[in-house]
Amino acid sequence: MQGSFRTIELSDVEFESQGLRFLTVKTPNLKGRGDICLYVPQVDENISNLPIYILLHGVYGSAWIWALKGGAHKTAKRMMDAKTIKPAIIAMPSDGLWGDGSAYFSHHQKNFDNWIVNDVITAIKENIPQAKNSTSICIGGLSMGGYGALSLGARFPEKFKAISAHSALTKLEQMQLFVEEPIKEYNKEAKFPNVFDIILKNKFTLPPLRFDCGKKDILIKHNRELNIKLIENGINHTYEEFNGKHEWPYWIKYLKRTLLFFDIHSLYNL
C-alpha cells in the first residue's frame, strides 16, 4: 500500500530500545521530512485502537527530547505497568525544526500546524499497527510545546479528546524570551493570535483542558493571567501550580498529570 507519504522510514525492531520507535516521513506541509519518536507499549497482536498521546517539545528541542531528556516513555511505561493508565502510544514529533522553534503554526510557507494535527496522526496510523484504528487522540506539550498544545487543541477541537500544557507560553510574543529570531519573522504571513483568543473563539467546542506551571517559572505570570481570563469568561478548565522552575526536573515530575488526564478522557476498549 502506497500510503499518504512519498517516503517513509521506520526504525527496525532489531535495533530499537526501551520501546522507542522512530519514524520519518516526507510531507508537503514541511516541504521536506519530519521526525516522530514513538513509545509503543507491548499489547496483544490483535489490538489496533491504542490512543495516541502527542507530546510537543519546546524551543531548541526535537523529536528525541521528550524521551531522551525527559524520560517520557519510562514514565508512561511505569504508569501502564502499574495500571494507573491504560496502554497508549506516546508520540513525540519534531516541531518542523524552523529556527529555534516553529511555534507550531504556519509561516515561511511551511504548515507546522498541519504537520502536527494531520501528518503526525496519519503517519502513526499508517505505520504503527497498534494505532491503525485509533479514534482517541490527545495533545500536550511543554513551554513552546504547551503553546502549541493549547493553540492547536483549541483550533482543531474535532481532532482531540483532551489538551494539557506544562509551563506554556500564552502569547506568541513570549517566544522572544527564548529564541534568536525576531517575532516579526513569525508574523510575515499573518499575525497569530494569543492562546486566550483562540480558546475563546472555540469555547463551545473545546476539548477538556488543563494546564500547570511552576511557581518560580519565568512564565508563571502569564499562566496566571490566562487562568483568570478563562474563569472570567466561563471556560471550563483545570489550572494547577506546583513548586518548580522552567526546567526538565519540573516537566519530568508532572508529566504524569498529563498522562492521567489523557487516560480519563480517552474512551476505548482493549
N, C-alpha and C positions, 0 to 999 in steps of 0.2 A: 504494500500500500504506500502511495506517494506521501500522503500526509500534507500538512499545511505549510511546511517549510522547505525551501530549496535544498538546504544542507542541514544535517543533524549529526552531532557526535555525542554518544553516551558512553560514560565510563564502563570499563569491563569489570564484571563482578569478581573476577580472579584477582584484581589489584585494588579493589575497594577496601575501605577500612571503617570500622565503627558505624556501619550502616549508612555511610555517606555515599551519595552518588553525584556525579557531575554531568550536566547537560549543557551543550552549546548549540544554539540554532541561529541561522541567518534569517533576519527579518527586515522587510522594508521600513518598519517603524523606526529602526535604529540605523538604517542604511548600512548594515553590517551585522556582526554577530553579537549575541547576548548570552551571558552565562547564568546558570542556575545551579546552586548547590542544594542537594536534597537529602533529608533524612527519611529513609523508607523503613518503617518497622517491619519485623517479621510477622506475617499473618498467614492464615490458610490460603492456599493457592487459588481458591475459588472466590476470594474477596476482591471486588473491583470497585468498591464505592467508598474508599477511605476519604475522609475530609482532607482538604488542603489548607494548611495554615501558612499564609505568606508572611514572612518577616522582612521588612525593608531596613537596609542599613543606613548609617549616617554618612556624613562627609568623609572623604578620604578613603572610604572602605570599598569593598567589592563583594562578590557572591560568597567568598570564603569566610568573611569576617564574623558573622553571627555564630558560625560553628567553631572556627579555629582561634578566635579571640574571646568568644562569649560562651562556648560550650553549649550552645542551644540544643544540639542533638542529644547531649548527655542529660541535660535537664529533662528533656522530653522523654527520653528512654526511662529514666528513673520514675517519672510520674506514670508512665504507661505500665511499667513492670509492677508498680505498687497499686495499679488500677485506680489511681487518683484521677486519671483521664483515660478515655478510650483511645485506641490506636488512631493515629493520624499522620499524614505526611507533612513534614516541615519543609517549606520551600523558601529558599534564601537567594533571591535573584540579585544580580548586579543592577545598579540604577541606570545603566547605559554608559557610564564612565565618561561623562562630559565634565571637563574642568575638575574642580574639587568636589563637585556634586551637582547632579542634574536637577534636583528638587522634584523630580517625578512629574513634570508636566511638559507640554510640547513647547520647544523653542529651538532655534537654529535648524529648522527643517527636520527635526527629529522628534518623534512622538514617544517620549519617555513614559507618558501616562498609558498609552495604548499597549506599549511593550509589557507593562505590568498587568493591566486588567484583562488583556486579551491574549497576547502571545505566551506569557508565562503559564497561564492556566491551560491553554491549548497544548503547549509543548509537553506539559506534565501528563495530561490525559492521553495524549497520543503515544507517549513513550514509556510510561510507568503503568503496567497492567493493573496494579492495585488501586489506581485512581481513574481508570478508564470511564467509569460511570459515576464519578463523584458529582454530587449536587450540593455539597456544603463547602463553601469557600469563605475563609475569614482573612482579614488583613490587619497586620500590626507593624510596628516599627519603633525605632529609637531616634531621637534628635531629628535630623532631616528626614529620616525614615518615619518618624512619628508624624511629621508634617505631611509626608506622602500618604500615610495610612489614613489620617483624618480627612485629607482633601479628596483622595481617590475613593475612600469608602463612602463619603457623602455625595460625591459627584456621580458615582455609579452604584447606587444602593441596591439595584437589582442583582448585582454580582456577588454581594457579600452577606453573610449571616451575622457578622459581628465585626466591630472595629476596636482596636486597642492601641494606645500610644504611650511610650515612655519618654519623658523629658523632651516633649515635642516643641519644635518651632511652631509658632502660631500665625506668623506673618512672613511673607517672602523676604521682607527687608532684614529679618533676623539672620538670614544666611550670611550677611556681611560680617557677623561676629566670627565666622569660621573660614570663609572662602577668600581666595585671591581675586576672583573675577568680580568686577563691579556689578551691582544689582541691575544696572541698565542693560547689561549683556543678556540677562534673563528676560527682559521685557521688550526685546526688539520687535517681536511679532505682535504681542498683545499683553496688556497689563494683567497680571494674575491676581485675583482677589485673595484676601486672607481667609484663614480657616473658618472663622465665625461666619463670614458672609456666605460661604459655600454651604455650611451646615444649616444656616437659617433658610436659605433658598430651598433646601431639600428636607426641611424639618419633618414633613408629614410622611416621608418615605425612608427616613433614616434608619439603618440597622441599629441594634443595640450597641451602645457606645460607652467606652471607659477610657480614662487616661490618668496618668500619675506623674509626679515629678518630685525630685529630691529637694529637701528644704534649703540646701545650700547650692542648688543648681543655678547656673547663670541665667536660666530661662524660667525660674520659679515665678517671677512677677507676671510674666506673660501667660503662664498656665493658670495662675490665679485669676487673671483678668478674663480669660476665656471661660473659666468655670462660672464666674459671676454673670457674664453675659448670657450664657446658656440658661442659668437659673432664671434670670430676669425675663427671658423670652419663652419660658415654659418648655424647654427642650430637655427631655429625659436623658440622663447620663449618670455615670459614676465618676467622681474625681477623688483621688487619694493623694496624700503626701506622706513621704517617708524620709527618714534620715538618709542623707547621701548627697553626692555631687554629680556633675555631668561626666560620668566615667563608667568604665566597664564593671567594676565591682557592684555598682548600683543596678545596672541592667541585668547582670548575671543573677543577682539575688531576686529581682522582682519579675523576671520573665515568667515565672510560674503563675503570676496573677493573670497575665495574658492567656496562657495556655488553659487555665481553669475557666476563664471567661469564654474562650472559644469553645471549649468542651460543652459547657452548659447550653450554648446556642447552636451547636451542631447536632441536628436531629437526624440520626441514621441508625440502621440496624446492621450488626455484624452477623 
